[in-house]
Amino acid sequence: MELYRVFEAFPRMRFVRKDWGYEIWFFNTEELCMKLLVIYPGYTCSYHEHPRKYEIFYILDSDDEGRVYLKVGDNEKPMHPGEHKVIERGTPHEFCVRGDKVGSLLEFSTEHRDDDSVRHTVSRLLSLGREEHEFMGELSGFNSAKVLLVGDVMYDLYWTGPTKGLSPEAPVPNIYPESMWGNARPGGVGNVVSNVLSLGGQAACVAYTGTDFFGTPLIDMMKSEGCNVDYMRQLDDRPTTTKIRIMDGPHHHCRVNFEREDDLDVESGALMWGKYSQAVDVYDPDIIYFADYDKGLLCPAFLSEALQLAKHKGIPTIADPKLTHPWDFNGVTLYKPNVGRLATVLGRPLNTESDLAWAALQIHERINPDVTLITRGSFGMSLFQESRATMQHIPGKTVKVWELSGAGDTVGAVISLCMASGMDMLRSAEIANIAGSMVVQKAGTATLTQAELLEELKGAT
């Protein structure tokens, strides 16, 4: 059965990201719940029990020797394809996957309730060798890092299907999408959120949607991934920024945009300021990431107050600027411009190391960040730290590029988590550079997992 047929058969199906992998919920009623669990290699879920829920697990993808392991009490045993296991109410248990491939299983149970879970341990990586422990030590802080992401969120919708001939109305191809609902995912700052969560961090978001058709589904989609959406707001006077891409496999035929690029009016700006100040006080983030996509939230007045409040609270900040407000981030901790947009703003090419050093000085004279990190695509990154007054160049990695869209979001998520974990700036930039080279090899606007990044770091030594 094609995947889209599954979605049509289960219209309430949802995707839930976990530290150890992910779940696909087919349905959850008062009588029955059905989920697909996919566990990443080397991970174990929490050791937990459900006082009221009765569960049956059916193993789908394992090895004859056992790749999925079940622990009940002190007894751990390998599970085999086609095998099932009944877990009685109140029975502590956990699953893990050993080896280098994912493991998957179906769960059938009575109703799942969040208040019916008692966790005795958290999800974690299994015991590793010395080299793995060294890299895992670098990334261990990701799991407790709290990132507040502030900016323009988008509903990214992909209609993908084969082309069959030309339209009789115009010389354009006929495209037959696989589903009228397409494939949707959070875009803009929502993609940074998705990357933070997939890498094991915690995320809350300050952003607006409209009250239109796409607003509530976008918020629900982000919530299902694990984002704290308490600080998002639906505005009556703005559309949900929506990008509809019409694709034939990897071929991008057309993009339809619904958006407004003017700054929020005074009333809407005040509503969003209230959400931001509430998030800073209540969510208490370790770091704040501002992602500007020129859709009106990060206007000069909002940014000035937002950065001052963060500085007053002692919270480090990161800015990913676009073209409209490049110099409205005065006092930000880390300024992360893209070299192409920066060249446009400064009015000259930035091709040589001396060009980049000059650009960094221009930035520091105008907004005085502690750190400037200029992302340069396949050429890597250039890091300027005011405390060292030197420019450090991190070379790019030659890879086969599938999709550039969203690479900057992945870099931003990794930098945020590294800084929140207390990692030094050079090492943070090196890891982010590696992450960026990985995500461009994936189709579409993609994310990375902590397990994928760990494996790449091991191979980079």
N, C-alpha and C positions, 0 to 999 in steps of 0.2 A: 504493500500500500504506500502511495506517495505520501511524503511528510505532510503536505498541505491537507490531504484527506483526513489525517489524524486530527489536525487542528479543527477542521470542520465538524468532525464527529464529537469533539470535546471542546465546545466553544468557550468554556470557562477555564481551560487549561492555562497554567501560568508557570513561568520559569523562576526558580529561587536559587540565588547564588549562595554557596556555603564556603567556609574556609577550606574545607576538604574536597570540594568539587561543586556539584550542583544537583538540584532536584527539579523534575518536571512533574507538576501536580496535574493529574487528569481530572479529578473531582474530589470534593470533600463535603460529604453530607452528614446528617445526623446518624445515618446507618452505616456508611461505608466511605473509606478514603482509599485512593489509589495513586501511587507515586512511582516514578522512575528515579533511582538514585545512581549517580555516576560519581565514583570516587577516584581521585587522582592518584597516580602511583606514588607510593611512599607516605601516604596520608592515612590517618585514622580519624573517625568521627569521635565525638565526645563519648565517654563512658556514662551512660544515662539509663533512666527507667521511666516508664509511664504508669502511674498508679491506676489509671482508668482505661488505657488503650490496650487492645489486644491486637497483635501483629502477626502476619505471615510474610516471610521473605522468600522470593523465588530468584535463584541465581541465574543471570543471563550470560554474562561474559566473564569467564575465568579460565584457568588452565586445568588440565587433567590432574596435574600435581597440586593445584590450588594456588590462585592468585588473590582471591577474596578470602579473608579470614574473619571468623566470627569468634568473639570472646564473650562468654557467659560466665559470670563469677570468676574463678581462677582458671577456667578451662578455655584454651584457644584452639580452634581447629580450622583446617582449610575447607573451603566450600567448593563444590564442583558444578559445572554447567547443568542445569535442570534440577538441581537439588533444592529443596525448600526447608525452611525452619520456622517453627511456631515459637513465638515469644509471648509468654503469659504476662498478664498484668503484673506490674511491680517487679519485673525481672531486670536487673542491671545488665547491660550488654553494650557492645561496640563492634563496628566493622572496620577493617583496615585492608589496604591493598599493598601487597609486596611484589616487587618486580618493576618493570619499566613500562607497563601498559595500564590503562585505566581498567577498573572493574565496574560492572553494572549489575543492578538487581532491581526487581519489582517489589514494592511493598503494598500489601493489602491489609487494611486495618479498620477498626471502628473509627469514629470521628476523631480527627486530630485537633487538639486544642493546645494553644501555647502555654496555658497555665497547668497543663498536665505533663510537664517535662521536668524531671529532677536530674540535674547534671552533676556528676561526681568529679569529672575531669573535663578539660576543654579539648577541642580538636587540635591535632598536632601532627608534625612530621615524625616518622618512626626513627629509631636509632640509626645514625649515619656514621660513615667513616670519618677520619680526621679531616680530610679536605672538605667534605660536605659540611661538617660542623663549623669550619672556619667561615664558609660563605653563609651558612644558615645563621651564624652569629650576627653577620652584617644585616640580614633581613629580618631577624627575630623581632626587632622593634616595630616592624610594619603592623603586626597583629594587634598592638595596643594603641597605635597612632590614631588620633581623632582629627580629621581634616574637615574644615568648613569651606565649602566651595560656593563662591558668589559670582553670579554672572548670567549670561543669556543661555537659556535652555531651549532645545529644539526637538521637534518630533521628526525623526529621519525615517522615511518610508521608502522602501525599495519595491517596485513592481518589476519582476523579472520573468521573462519567458522567451520562447523562440520567435523569430521573425518568419513570416510567410508572405512573400511577395510584396508588392507596393500597393499603397492605397489608391483607389480609383479617383480620389478627390484631390490628391496632391502627390508629388514625387517623394513620398516618405514611406518607410517600411511599416507594414502591419505587425504589431507585437501582440502576442497572446499570453498575458500574465498567468502564472500558475494558480493564483488566487486573487480574488478581488480585494482581500485584506492585505496582501503583500507581506513583506517582512519589515517589521517596525523595531526601532531601537532608539534610546535616548541619544541626542546629538548636542553639539555645543558643549556647555559646561556639564551636561548630562553624560557625555562620553568620558570626561575626566572623572566624574563620579563612578562610572562603571569600571574604569581602570583602577581607581583607588580600592574599590570593593573586591575586584578580581585578584588584586595583589595582596589581599588580606587585611587591608586597613578598614577603619570606620569612617563613614561619610555622612555629613548633613549638607543640605543645599538651600541657599537663599536664591530664589529665582521666581519669575512670574510666568504663567501661561494665561491664555484667554479662557473665556467661558464657552468656547466653541466646541465643535465635535472632537478635536484632538486634545483639548486641555486635560480633562480628567483621565483619559487613557494614558497620557504621558506621565502624569503624577503617579498613577497606579503602577505603571511599568517600573518606574524608579523605586517605588516602595517595595515591589516584589523582589527587586535585586538586593534589597537590604539597606537602602538609603533612608535616612531620617528626613521625611518630607514635611515636618511640622512647620518649617519656616518658608515654605513655598506659598504663593498666593495666586489665585485666579482673578484677573483684572477684567472688568466689563468693557473697558475702552481699548483693549489691545487684542490682537489675534495671537493664537499660539503660533510661534515661529515654526513653520513646517517646510520641509524639503522633500519633495516627491521625486525620486530618481527612477527613470524608465530604462530598464537594462535588458540586453540580450546577452546572457552570460556575463563576461567581463566587459562587454561593449556598452558604453554609456551613451544613450541616444538623446536624452533630454532631461532637464531638471526643472521642476515647477516650484516656485518659491511663494509662500504666503508669509509676509513679515511687515514690520514697520521699523524704520531705522532712526526715527527722531527720538529725542530724549523723552523720558516719562514726564508727564505734567506734574504740577506741584502736589496734587492730591494723591496720585498713584505713587509718586516718589516718597511721600510721607508714609504711606502704607508699607512700602518695601523697606524703608528705614526702620520702621517698628519691628519688622521681621528680623532684620539684621541685628539690631541691638539686643533683641530677645535671644537670638542664637548665640551671640557672644557671651551673654550672661548665663544662659541656661545650659546650652550644649557644652560650653567651656572647652573650645577646641585647642589642640596643640599648635595648629598652624592654620592660616587663612589663605586661600588661593582665589585670586580675582581673575576670571576668564572673560575678557571683553570680546564680543563678536559684533559690536556696533548695532545692537538691537534696543538700546535705550536705557537699560538699567544702570550701567556704570557711567553716569553723567558726572561732570566735574564736582557739583555740590555733594552728591552721594559719596564719591570717592574721597573727597577731602575729609568729611566727617568719619567715614568708615576707617580710613587709615589712622586718623587721630585716636579713635576709640581703641583700635587694636594696639597701638603704641602705648596708650595709657594702661592697658591691661597686660602689657608685656608679651603679646602674642606675635611671633614672626609672621611676615606676610610675603606673598609671591604675586607678581603681576605678569599676566600674559596679555600684552597690549595689541590693539589693532590700529587702524589708521586715524580714526576720528579723535581719540583722546590719548595720544601717545605720551604727553607730558603732564598728565593729571594724576600721576602716581608718586607725588613727592613724599619722600621718607619711607618708601617701601623697602623691605629687607632685601629681596631678590627681584631683579627686573629681567624678564626673559623674552626679549624680542626675537622675531624671526628675521634673518639677515635681509631677505628680500623686501619686507615691509620697512625695515629700518633704513635701508638704502633709499627707498622712496621718500620717507619722512625727512631724511637728512639731505636729499637732493644730489647724491653722488654715489657711484659704484663702491662697493665694499668687497674688493677681490683679494687684496693682499693683507698680510699680517699688520703692516703699518696702517692700512685703511681701518682695520678692525680696532686697533689700539686708539686711533683718533676718534672712532665712533664711541668707544667706551668712555673716553674723556668727555665727549659731548653729553652723553647721558648723565654722567656724574656731576657735571656742571649744572644741569637743568633740574634733576630730581634727586640727586644725592642718595642713591641706593647703597647699601652695604656691599652688594654683589651684583654684577651684571653677567648674565649668561646668554650669549648670542648663539642661537641654534642655526646651523648652516647646512642642513640636509645631509647629503652624501659626503660633505666635507667635514662633518663632525660638529664640534662646538668650540667656542672661545670663552674663557672664563676670566673675568677681571674682578679681583677682590681689593677693595679700597685699603684694607689693612695691610696688604702686601704690595700694592701699587705696581703689580706686574700682570701681564697677560699670559695665560696658559692655554695652549691649543690642544684640544683632544681630537685626534684624527678620526675620521669616519671609517666605517667598515664596508667593504665591497660586498654587496648582496644583490640578489635578484629582486627588484622592486615590483610588487604586485599592485599596491595601493598606497599613495602618499597621504590620503585623507585620514586625519585623526592621529598621525604620528606625534604631532606637537602635544596633543592631549595626553598621550601615554607618557611622554617625557615629563610633562607637568605633574602627572600623578606620582611618578617615581621620585622626582625631586622633592615633592611635598612630603612623601613618606620618609625619605632619607633625612630631610631636615628635621621632621618631627621626631625621628629616632635619635637625633643627636650626632649624625654622621658628619664628618668634615666635608667642606664644599667640593674639593677636588674629587674625592671618592664618590660623592653624590652625583656629580656631573658624569663621571666615568660610567657609573651604573645606568644612569638615565640615557646616556649615549648608546649603550648596548641595547637597552630596552627599545629605543627608537628604531634601531636597525632590525630588530626582530619583528616589530609590528607591521612595518612596511612590506613584509613578505607574506602577510595575510590578506585575504580578499576583503574588501569593504572596510568600513570603520570598525576596527577590531580592538580587542583588549588582550592583555597578557595575564597569566596566572603567576603566582609566586613560585610554583613548582617549575614552570617554564623558564623563568628568569634565573632561578637557582641552577638549573641544568646548563644554561648558556654561560653563566659566570664560571662554572666548573670548566667548560670547554674553552674559555677565553684565557686560561692561565697558561 
